[in-house]
């Protein structure tokens, strides 16, 4: 037996049996998700070692009390944020107890009263809480910037002596309070607020009312997925159902800058849905659209209209906000507006615009250090600088990119951008299985986000499913008709990988200018098609832009996970005269 001093963390899941009875497969999948993405990485980061696991709990040893408490606090605070959008009866929550004592180690297990105290503290904790013993408190009280509530001496089950216990103070669940100015007057993120008023049933058919209300509620639900928007709740907006309203007054009453209103009219077997977006401050119409459909499947129409509107509205709102930015100096911009301007510059994909975008995104974080979306885009913008080599130290830039994304994830696990970027970093590291996990999480959070959808197409191309990849990329183009030009490059690469060379050439031809890699793909297309003169012309363009070009160097920047795909590209490049 080995006996030594150690910190022991005991954790279990609250309501495990109830959730398993309700949805066994879903509960296990969600628990596994939390383990893979949140709990295990936090344990590793803080030097912990998992001693044993049960279906709903675990026992972990840490080298110090501080490490154990830091791990527990990170897990619980991030779980608060993960659960913000989950119904209360479906939330996965943990309770945690921590003790510091002399522990017996034998056969990869641990024993002793020190372990029992940790387990009993965990059983005494409520959902989402961390309870620590007095010995742990003595070690961490002056070392960690945390608050502690003294619970006094607790009588714990099967322990003869009471144990002094403390509750660690954690973050409150995320609320809408971060949408306004902080109490001390410092600038917080100011997201554009939007209210969806109940659509008007113009059909004269009371039976259509369920469709009209359902459409409105679907729009509210889907818009709420967009973390760059602040969406007024259904209970507030449905107060105006059936009323003739003054939109300026409604905007003031609800605190909504933008109003979505619409109508539904049925005529024979045709259904017309009209939607418009209005700036409540100016009564100005920003956007309007009509959707004419057959009545064959009314619920498919509801889904289709919802997807179309949700894909269009955020871009229209950003465009409206962007018009106002030209009248302001950067020093006057709120955090959200800094992020908005940084996004616009980022999409231009030039070195100078990237540098300006970096300044703006850093300003946004300075204004609101807890703004997860700003940290996510900090990672995105720095990732662009790394990808194009617009920096002196590539490793340092990549480290900054990853740090920004992980910071965003620690602040908000329910932001599609966060998981999109975590997937992008995993792709860069050639960890495609992990990329797929984050990519699917991003899609579940926001299935209508063009940048998430296009990246799914890229990932499928890398893993040997380029035909599906091309379909996803084309879907992203439909979601955002004003998509960045690079979408054509992604589509061309997918089409080449699928051996659809003519289509790939059409896609690459849509780009205003070709970089080294794009010229290489075009040369490979012509190589496989037997167009030797054109193949050689584009090969010369590759060498003109990059005299030291090597096929091996290009392959090292790509992420194909099958040797067949790599050799397919290599052979096409060699046919074009590249080496």
N, C-alpha and C positions, 0 to 999 in steps of 0.2 A: 504494500500500500504506500502511496505517496500522499503526504499531508502538507498542504501549503495554503497561504492566504490568497483569496481570490474573491472577486465580485461576481455574484450570480444573479442573472436576470431570468425570471420566470414569466412567461406570457401565455395567455390563451385567448381564444376567440369567444366573444359573448354571443349567446343565442345560436350556437353552432347546430344543435340538434333541431331547433325550430326551422332554421334556414335549410338544412339538409332535407327535412321532411317536405318542405315546400318546393324546393328546386335543387335536387341533389347534384346534377351535372353542372348547373350554372354556378352553384355555391363553390364547388370544388375548383371550377375554372377561375372564378374570381379570386379565390384564396390563393391559388397558384400564381395568378397575375401579381397579386400584392407581394408574394414571396420573391418572385423573380425580379420585379422592378424596384421594390421599395425596401422590404425587410432585410433580405440577404445582403444587398449592397451596403446598407447601413451598418449591419453587423461587421462585414469585412472592413469597411472604412474605419471603424472604431476599434479594430483589433480583436473582435470577439470570435469565439469558437462555439459552434452549435454542438452541444453534447448529445442531446436527444430530441426527437420530435414525436408528437402524437398527431392524431388527425386534426386537432384544433389548437395545439399549443406547442411550446418548445422550451428548452432549458439551455441557457447560453452562459458560458464563462468569459469574463473579461479580465484583462491584466490589472485594471484599476477601477475604482468606483466612478471616477469622472468619465471614463470611456463608456461604462454601462449606462450612466444617466444621459450622456449626450446621445447615445444610440436610441434610448427609449423616447427621449423628447423629440428627436427627429421623426421617428416612426409615428408617434401619436399626432404631432402637428401636421404632418403630411397626410395622415389618414383623415384628419378633420377636413382638409381641403378636398381630398378625393370624394368624401361623402357629401359635399355641399350640394351636388346635383342629384343625389340618390334618395329615393323615398326612405323615410325613417325605418320602415319595417323590412327594408332590403339591405340596410347598411351592414357592412362587415366592420366590426369594432373589436378592439383588443383591450385587455386590462393587463397591467404589468406590475410586478413586484421586484424589488432589488434589495439584496443584502450583501454585506461584506463580512467575511468570517473565514476561519480556518476550515478548509474543505478536504475531504478524503477523495483521492483520485485512484480508481482501480478499474482495469479492463475497459478503458474508454468511457467510463461513467463516473459520476460524482455522487458523494453521499455526505451525510452528516447533518447536524442541526442547522448549520448555516444554509444548506439547501432547503431544508424544511421551512425556515423563516421566510425565504424568498417566495416559496410556493404559497404560504399562508397569506403573505401580504398581497400577492396577486389575487387570491380568492376574495380578499376584503376590498379590493379596488372596484370602483364602478367602471362602466364602459368608457373607454377613452382616457382613463386615469393612469398615473404612475405613482405608486406608493413606494417609499424608500424607508429603510430602517434608520435608527438613530446613528448607527456606526457609519452608514453611507453619508448621512447628512453632515456628520462631523468632518468627513473628508472633502466634501464638495462645496460646502456653504460659502467658503471664501475663495473658491477657485472657479466656479461657474457663475455666470451672470444670469441667475435664475431666482425665482421666488419660491418660497416653501411655506406650506400651511401646517402648523404643528397640530397633530391629531391626538397628542398625548399618548398614554400607554394603552395599547390595544391587547385584549385577551384573544389570542388566536387559537384556533382549533388544534387540539392534541399537543399544545405547548403549555408546560406548567407555569412558566414565567411570562408576564406581559412583555410586549415589545414596544418600545418607543417608535412611533411612525410619523412620517411627514408626507404630505401630498405635494408633488411638484406642480407649480403653476405653469399651465400650457397656454398656447394661443386659443382664442375663442374660434368657433367655426366661422368661416368666411361669410360676411354679410355684405349688403349693398353699401355699407358705410364708406367704403373706400372710393365711392364715386364722387365725393365732394371734397371741399377743403378740410384739412385737418383742423382739430380744435385750436392748435397754436397758430393757425393762419398759414402754415407752409403749404406749398402747392401739392395737390394730389392729382392722380389721373382724372381727366375730365373726358369721359366717353360720350359720344353722341347718343342722346336718349331718343327712343322711338316708341310710339304707341300704335297698336293695330286696333282700329275701331271695328266693331261688328259689321260685317258686310251686309248690304241691304238686299233683301229678297225682292227682286223686281218682277218675279214670275207670276204673281197673283195665285201661287199654288202653295198653300201652307205646308204641304208635304215636302217641299224643297227646303224648308227651314233647317232641317237636320244637316243638309249638305252645306248650307251657307255658314252655319255656326261651326261645323266641323272644319271647313276651309279656314275660317278665322283662327280657330284654336291651333290648327296645324301650323299656320304661319307663325303664330306666337311661339310655339314650341321650337320650331326650327331656327327662327331668328335668335332665340335665347341661347342657342349653341355657339353663336358668334361672340367670342369674348371681347371683341373690339367694340361691341354695342352694349348699351344699357337698355334693356327691354322692359317696358312697363307691364306689370302683371295683368293676367286676364281679369281678376276681380275688379281691378280699377277701370280697365277699358270697357268691360261689358256693362258698366253702369249706363253707358250712352246708347245701348241697344234700343232701336226703334225711335230715337229722338232726332229731331232736326237740331244741329249743333253749329256753333261758331267755332271754327277750328283754332283760331287764335286763343279763345278763352279755354278751350279744351287743353291746348298745349300748356297754358299757364297752370291750369288746375292739376294736370297730371305730371307737370315737370318734364314734358316731352318736347324736344326741339322739332322732331319729325313725326308726321302723322301718316299712317297708311290707311286708306279707306278704299272701298270698292263696292261693287254690286254684282249680282248674279241674275241673269234673265234667261228664262227657258221659253223656247218657241218651237213647237213640234218636237222633232228629235234632235234639236240643236240647243246647245248651251253656250251662252256668252258670259265670260267673267271679265270684268273691267277692274283694273287696279291702278291706283295713282299714289304717288309719294309727294307730300306737301311739306314745305318749310313753314311751321306754324308761326314763326316770328314775322315772316314777310307775306304769308299767304301765297307764296310763289309755288307753282307746280314744277317739281324737279323732274318727274318722270311719270309716264302713264303707258299702259299697255292693255291690249284686248286679247283674250284667248277664246277662239271659237272652236268648239269641239262637238262631236256627236255624243249622244247620251248613252251609247252602248254600255259603257262601264263608268258609272259616275264616280266611283272611288278611285279609279285610275286617273280620271281627270283631276280629282282633288290632289292626288300625289304629284301629278305632272305640273299643275299650276303652282303648287307650293314650292316644288324644286326650282322652277323657273324664276319665281319671284325672289326666293331666298338667295339664289345665285346672283341675281341682278342688283338687289337693293343695297348691300353693303358697298359695292363699287360706286353706285350713284351717290350714296351718302359721302363716301370718301372724296369723290369728285367735287361735290358741293362744298365740303369743308376745305378742300385744297384751294378752291377759288378765293376763299377768305385769307389764306396764308400769305398770298402775294401782297396783301396790304399791311402785313405785320413784320416786325424785325424779329430775328430769332430769340433775342433776349426776352421778348414778351410772350413767347409761345408756352402754352401749357404742355404737360408731359405727353398727352395724347397727340397733340398737334405736332410735337417734335417727332414722334414715332411715325406719324402720317407722312410728314415731309421726308423723313429718312427712307421710308419705303419707296416713295416716288423716285428718289435719287438712286437707290439700290437697283431698281428695275432698269435704269439706263445702262448699267453694266460698263461704266468707264472708271478708270483709276481715280480721276478727279472727283467724280460724283460719289464714289465709294468713300473717299476721304471726308467729304462733306457729310455724307450719311453717318459716318462714324462719330463725327462731332455732335450731330443732332441726337443720335441715339444715346450717347454718353450724357448729353444735357438732360434728356428725358429721365435717365436713371438718377441723375443728380437731383432733379426736381421731385422725383418719387422713387426712392430706393426699393420699395416693395412692389413695383409695377412689373409683374411677371412677363407680360407681353413685351415690354421694352427689353428685358433681359433676353427673351427669346430672339428678338430681332437683332440685338447686339451680337448674338451668336451667329445669326444668319449673315449679317453684313461682314463680320470678321471672317466667316467661312468663305465668303466671296473673295475677300482680299487674299486669303490663303490659296484658294483654288486657282486664281489668276496670277499668283506670284507677285501681288502688289504690296510686298512688305520685305523688309531686310532679313527678318528671322522667321522662317516658315514654321519651325517647331514652336516658337513662342506664340505666334499668331494662332496656330491650331489649339494650343493650350488655352489661350484666352477665349477662343470660340467655344470649346468644350466647357470651360468654367462658367461662361455666361448661360449656356443651355442648361447645365445642371442647377444653376441658381434659379433659373426660371421654373424648372421642374419642382424644386423644393418649395416654391411659392404657390404654384398652381399646377396640379397634375391633370387638370381638366381642360387645358388649353390645347387645341389641335396643333397650333404652331409649335408648341413645346415638343410634342411627340413627333411631328414632322421632322424637326431638326435633330432630335435624338436618332431618328431613323437615318437621316442623312449622314450623321457622324458614324453610325454603325456601318453604313455602306462604305464610307471612306476607309474604315478599318477592316473592310472585307468580312464583317460579321453579319452575313446576310440573313441568317435566321433571326437574330436579335432585331435587325432592321425591319423584318417582316412583322414582328410583334408590335413595335412602335408604330409602324405604318398602319396596321389594322386598328390600333388604338386611336390614331389620329382620324381615320376614316369614321370610326364609330362616334367620335366627338363631333365631327363636321363633315358629312359625306358630300357636301356641295362646295367645298373649298378647292378652287382650281389648283393651287400649289400642292395640296395633299394628293389630289387625284392624279396630277401629272407625275408626281414622284412614285406613285404606285405603278404607273406605266414603265418608268425607268427601272424600278426594282424587278418587275416581271421580265423585262428584257435581260437584265443581268443573270437571272436564275434560269434562263433557257425557255421562257414562254413569251417570245417577242410578239407573236400575233395578238395575244391578250394585251400585252404591253401597249401596242399601237392603238388598240381600242380604248384603253384608259386615257392615253394621251389625247386622242381625238375628243373624248368626253370632256377633258379639261378645256380644250379649245372651245367647245360649245358652251361650257359654263362661263367662260370669260372670252367674249369675242375680241377683246382688246388685250389678249394675252401677250406676254413678252415674246420677242422673236425667237428666243432659245427653245421654245416649245417645238418649233419646226426641226431644230437640231435633234431633240430627243426622239421625235417621230421618225426622222431620217435614219437614226441609228437603229431604232427598233425594226424598221422596214429592211434595212441592210441585213440585220441579224436573222430576219425571217426569209432572207434570200429574195426579197421583192425589190430588185435593184432599180427598176424604172421608177417605181413609186418613191423610192428613197431619193433618187436624183431630183424628182419634182419637189420633194420636201426641202432638201438642202438648197434648191434654187430660190426658195422663198426668203432665205436669209439675206440681209443687206450686204454683209461681208462675211467671208469664211475665215476662221482661224486655222491654225496648223492641223488640229485634229479633224476638223470638218473637211478641209481639203483632202486629208488622207482618206477619209471615208468615201468621198466622191471619187477619188482615184481608184480605190478598191472596187467600187461599183462598176466603173468603166472597165477595170481589169477583168472582172468576172463576166462582163457582157462582151468582152473581146474588142472593145473600142480602144485599140492600142494608142492611137494618136491623142485622144482625149485623156486617156489614163496617164500618158507621159506628161501632158500639159499640166495636169493637176499635181503630178509628182514634182514637177519643176516648181510649182507654186509652194509646195511644202518646203522644199529646200531653200527657196528664196526667202521665206519667212523665218525658217529655222535651219541654217546651214548645217548644224550638227545633228540633225534629226536621225534617230535610230528607231526601228520598229520596236525593239525591246523597251525603249523609253516610253513610247506611246502605250504599249500593253500594260506597263506598270501603273499607268494612271487610270486604267479601266478596271471593271469589277466583275467580269464574266466568271461564273463558277463552274463552267465546263470547259474542258480542253478542246472539245470540238468547236465551240464558238470562237475560242482564241485562234485556233488554226485556220478557221474559215476567214477571219480578218487578215491574219498573217499572209495566207496564200493570195488573197486579193491584192494586198499591198505589194507583194513580190511580183505579181503579174503586171503591176503598174510600173515596176522598175525601182521600187523603194527597197531599202535594206536596213 
